[in-house]
Amino acid sequence: MRALVVTAPRRAEVVEVPAPFPAPGQLLVDVERVGICGTDVELYTAEMAYVGQGSPISPAARPRVGWTAPASPTSTT
């Protein structure tokens, strides 16, 4: 799958990364669109105060549009 990766301040590239595999009881969502927010801009420009201080950045709050992928044959959901 493709992912946008910030490689340096004001530099990003689209790269191929392994697709995630859902664990039992989880679903996989094929994301069609995703929003860009102010935090993403701060990451791209390296203006975020805690960049480089070891604080994890989670993309969980990003607005997304997608579809539930077909369940794995071993899925219980």
Order of alpha helices (4+ residues) and beta strands (2+ residues): beta-beta-beta-alpha-beta
